[in-house]
């Protein structure tokens, strides 16, 4: 084998040197590219997590909105039930206790007087609900728009006056007045002196304004 001989003088030969500058730049570039890639990977993963959290939050919000929409119907029903109960309570407070009025009248009428006819008319509590805050009467009740008309008999005009005065003691009656007196009312004994009378009065609701019907007796059913 022929051996090769370098005929170039040693002083003229190019010496091989290591370029550290470009190598350093290349290393820095590789590190920067790696850092960028790593940062992109990390940020991309974080963005995906945030997007998933946002989707979950939106899903929960949609579920809550549907629940609120479903519960709003029951809230409306509750509001309507409360309004209906208030109407019932006001009607109860505006009613006229007829039995109490008749009982009070029976207690004050003298034994020597008797009625030929008695007419008691009361107002509709629903219609009088709007007038619940109207002027108070002297008896402390609310004028209910009802009337009481009595035709009866007794034995003297003094007895007629006594009947009139006693009826004025009934708290549920207001403006008690004598319409007429003298002619007997209905069938009477001709052998006796009988004085007839006609009395009318306004019916007053003497119940306290805050009278409430127990809620256990108020049954309100929704649709």
C-alpha positions as CSV (number, residue, x, y, z in Angstrom):
1,X,0.0,0.0,0.0
2,X,1.3,3.4,-1.0
3,X,1.6,5.8,1.8
4,X,0.4,9.3,1.2
5,X,2.7,12.1,2.0
6,X,1.5,15.7,2.6
7,X,3.8,17.8,0.6
8,X,2.4,21.1,2.0
9,X,4.8,22.7,4.4
10,X,3.8,22.4,8.0
11,X,3.8,26.1,8.4
12,X,1.3,26.5,5.6
13,X,-1.2,23.9,6.8
14,X,-4.7,25.2,8.1
15,X,-5.1,24.4,11.7
16,X,-8.5,23.1,12.9
17,X,-10.2,25.3,15.6
18,X,-13.4,24.9,17.6
19,X,-16.0,27.7,17.0
20,X,-17.4,28.1,20.6
21,X,-19.5,31.2,19.8
22,X,-21.8,29.5,17.2
23,X,-22.0,26.5,19.4
24,X,-23.2,28.6,22.3
25,X,-25.7,30.4,20.1
26,X,-27.0,27.1,18.9
27,X,-27.3,25.8,22.4
28,X,-29.1,28.9,23.5
29,X,-31.5,28.6,20.5
30,X,-32.2,25.0,21.3
31,X,-32.9,25.9,25.0
32,X,-35.2,28.7,23.9
33,X,-37.1,26.5,21.5
34,X,-37.4,23.8,24.2
35,X,-38.6,26.4,26.7
36,X,-41.2,27.8,24.2
37,X,-42.4,24.3,23.4
38,X,-42.6,23.4,27.1
39,X,-44.4,26.7,27.9
40,X,-46.9,26.1,25.1
41,X,-47.5,22.6,26.3
42,X,-48.1,23.8,29.9
43,X,-50.2,26.7,28.9
44,X,-52.2,24.7,26.5
45,X,-53.0,22.1,29.2
46,X,-53.9,24.9,31.6
47,X,-56.2,26.5,29.0
48,X,-57.9,23.1,28.4
49,X,-58.5,22.8,32.2
50,X,-60.0,26.3,32.3
51,X,-62.2,25.6,29.4
52,X,-63.4,22.4,31.0
53,X,-64.1,24.3,34.3
54,X,-66.0,27.0,32.3
55,X,-68.1,24.2,30.6
56,X,-68.8,22.7,33.9
57,X,-69.8,26.0,35.4
58,X,-72.1,26.8,32.4
59,X,-73.7,23.3,32.8
60,X,-74.3,23.9,36.5
61,X,-75.7,27.4,35.7
62,X,-78.1,25.9,33.1
63,X,-79.2,23.3,35.6
64,X,-79.8,26.0,38.3
65,X,-81.7,28.1,35.8
66,X,-84.0,25.2,35.0
67,X,-84.6,24.6,38.7
68,X,-85.4,28.3,39.3
69,X,-87.8,28.2,36.4
70,X,-89.5,25.2,37.8
71,X,-89.7,26.7,41.3
72,X,-91.0,30.0,40.1
73,X,-94.3,28.3,39.3
74,X,-94.6,27.2,42.9
75,X,-93.7,30.7,44.1
76,X,-96.5,32.1,41.9
77,X,-98.9,29.5,43.4
78,X,-97.8,30.5,46.9
79,X,-98.4,34.1,46.2
80,X,-101.9,33.4,44.8
81,X,-102.7,31.2,47.8
82,X,-101.6,34.0,50.2
83,X,-103.8,36.5,48.3
84,X,-106.8,34.1,48.4
85,X,-106.3,33.6,52.1
86,X,-106.3,37.3,52.7
87,X,-109.5,37.7,50.8
88,X,-111.1,34.9,52.8
89,X,-109.9,36.5,56.1
90,X,-111.3,40.0,55.1
91,X,-114.6,38.4,54.1
92,X,-114.7,36.6,57.5
93,X,-114.0,39.9,59.3
94,X,-116.7,41.7,57.3
95,X,-119.4,39.2,57.9
96,X,-122.4,40.1,60.1
97,X,-123.0,37.6,62.9
98,X,-126.8,37.4,62.5
99,X,-127.3,34.9,65.3
100,X,-125.5,37.2,67.8
101,X,-127.8,40.1,66.8
102,X,-131.0,38.1,67.2
103,X,-129.8,36.7,70.5
104,X,-129.0,40.2,71.8
105,X,-132.4,41.5,70.6
106,X,-134.2,38.6,72.4
107,X,-132.4,39.5,75.6
108,X,-133.5,43.1,75.7
109,X,-137.1,42.9,74.5
110,X,-139.5,43.3,77.5
111,X,-141.8,40.4,78.5
112,X,-144.9,42.6,77.8
113,X,-143.9,43.1,74.1
114,X,-144.1,40.7,71.3
115,X,-143.2,40.8,67.6
116,X,-145.6,40.3,64.8
117,X,-142.7,40.3,62.2
118,X,-139.0,40.8,62.2
119,X,-136.9,41.4,59.1
120,X,-133.1,41.3,59.3
121,X,-131.1,42.0,56.1
122,X,-127.3,42.1,56.1
123,X,-124.9,43.2,53.4
124,X,-122.7,40.9,51.3
125,X,-119.3,40.6,53.1
126,X,-117.6,40.4,49.7
127,X,-119.1,43.7,48.7
128,X,-118.4,45.3,52.0
129,X,-114.8,44.3,51.9
130,X,-113.9,47.5,50.0
131,X,-115.6,49.6,52.7
132,X,-113.8,47.8,55.6
133,X,-111.8,51.0,56.3
134,X,-114.8,53.4,56.2
135,X,-116.0,55.5,59.1
136,X,-116.6,53.9,62.4
137,X,-120.0,54.2,64.1
138,X,-120.5,55.2,67.7
139,X,-120.7,51.6,68.8
140,X,-117.2,51.1,67.5
141,X,-118.2,48.8,64.5
142,X,-118.2,49.3,60.8
143,X,-121.5,50.2,59.1
144,X,-122.4,47.1,57.2
145,X,-125.3,48.3,55.1
146,X,-127.8,45.9,56.8
147,X,-131.2,46.8,58.3
148,X,-133.5,45.5,61.0
149,X,-137.2,46.2,60.8
150,X,-139.5,45.1,63.7
151,X,-143.3,45.2,63.8
152,X,-144.7,44.3,67.2
153,X,-147.2,45.1,69.9
154,X,-147.3,46.0,73.5
155,X,-149.9,47.5,75.9
156,X,-149.0,51.2,76.1
157,X,-146.9,53.9,74.5
158,X,-144.6,53.8,77.5
159,X,-144.0,50.2,76.8
160,X,-143.2,51.1,73.2
161,X,-140.7,53.7,74.4
162,X,-139.1,51.0,76.6
163,X,-138.7,48.7,73.7
164,X,-137.1,51.5,71.7
165,X,-134.7,52.3,74.5
166,X,-133.7,48.7,75.1
167,X,-133.1,48.1,71.4
168,X,-130.7,51.0,71.5
169,X,-128.6,49.0,74.0
170,X,-127.7,46.4,71.4
171,X,-124.2,47.2,70.1
172,X,-124.9,45.7,66.7
173,X,-127.8,48.2,66.0
174,X,-127.3,51.8,65.1
175,X,-129.8,54.6,64.5
176,X,-132.7,52.8,66.2
177,X,-135.8,54.9,65.6
178,X,-139.6,54.6,65.9
179,X,-141.3,54.6,62.5
180,X,-144.9,54.5,63.8
181,X,-146.9,53.5,66.8
182,X,-150.6,53.0,67.6
183,X,-152.3,50.6,65.3
184,X,-151.9,47.0,66.4
185,X,-149.8,44.7,64.2
186,X,-151.3,41.4,63.2
187,X,-154.1,39.5,65.1
188,X,-154.7,40.8,68.7
189,X,-157.2,40.2,71.4
190,X,-160.0,42.8,71.0
191,X,-160.6,42.7,74.8
192,X,-157.2,44.2,75.5
193,X,-155.7,47.6,74.7
194,X,-152.8,46.9,72.4
195,X,-150.4,49.4,70.9
196,X,-148.6,48.4,67.8
197,X,-145.2,49.8,66.8
198,X,-142.8,49.7,63.9
199,X,-139.1,50.2,64.6
200,X,-136.1,50.1,62.2
201,X,-132.4,50.3,62.7
202,X,-129.1,49.9,60.8
203,X,-127.0,46.8,61.4
204,X,-123.4,47.4,62.5
205,X,-120.5,44.9,62.3
206,X,-119.2,45.0,65.8
207,X,-116.3,42.6,65.2
208,X,-112.8,43.8,65.8
209,X,-111.0,44.9,62.6
210,X,-108.3,42.3,63.2
211,X,-110.7,39.4,63.6
212,X,-109.1,36.5,61.8
213,X,-110.4,33.2,60.7
214,X,-108.2,30.3,61.9
215,X,-106.0,29.2,59.0
216,X,-107.0,25.6,59.7
217,X,-110.5,26.5,58.5
218,X,-109.2,28.2,55.3
219,X,-108.8,25.5,52.6
220,X,-107.3,26.9,49.5
221,X,-106.4,24.6,46.7
222,X,-104.2,25.6,43.8
223,X,-104.9,24.7,40.2
